[in-house]
């Protein structure tokens, strides 16, 4: 899926900076590493795929840049959102590796950074906000819920189920988002 989308975004882009290709390609690398399982800490059902967080830090920062650009957010504020994104991911991985009180301290800090990005997006008056809200609100906001239910959080669902949920969310927030965006670009 991400191999095909990477190839598609690479071959069809006319932009100098092809964030769609990079986001899709980085996600492809992440899934190959997770599938191979070499960098898994622990067992396959309750272990930590820490490389997922590293690759999310890169791909989601690029995605944040693209969303901020589409919303015509001022450059300084745009970069604040971009920088907050890897902070969300880094504190998320810390929540994954800590237990007890510190797990939840890192989760709350990660959530505050995420909410700061949401505040930046929802403070804009852009006509693109309703379209982008689908991806941000119904896509990005579900990732923390999956985290809470996963072995990294409350251990209610398995890593396999969480991985599948993350894959569906990645497909929606990355491939579908960029496909729709590229179709809108061609119409205008």
Beta strands, then each sheet from edge to edge (+ up, - down):
strand 1: 40-41
strand 2: 48-49
sheet 1: 1+ 2-
end
